[in-house]
C-alpha cells in the first residue's frame, strides 16, 4: 500500500512540539535518548521546552557511552549535561 503524502498547515518545529506534547500526555515517564548529534539535541531541547511549560523539573536523559565517541562529541555531551 503506497504511503499518502500529507501536508500540514504548521511548520515542522510546531508539529514537533505537538508530537512531543502528545508523548507527554500519553506516557507517565518520558526519557530522551541523547547521542550528542544534531537530531537528539533538537529533541532534547524540545523536551526541555515541554518540561518547563508543564513544570516537570529536569528532563530525564539516557546517554550510552560506547567508547567509540570522538573527543569533540564527548566534550559536547558533557557541556550539554551541565546546562540548566
Secondary structure, 3 states (H helix, E strand, C coil): CCCCCCCCCCCHHHHHHHHHHHHHHHCCCCEEECCCCHHHHHHHHHHHHHHHHHCCCCCEEECCCCCCCCHHHHHHHHHHHCCC
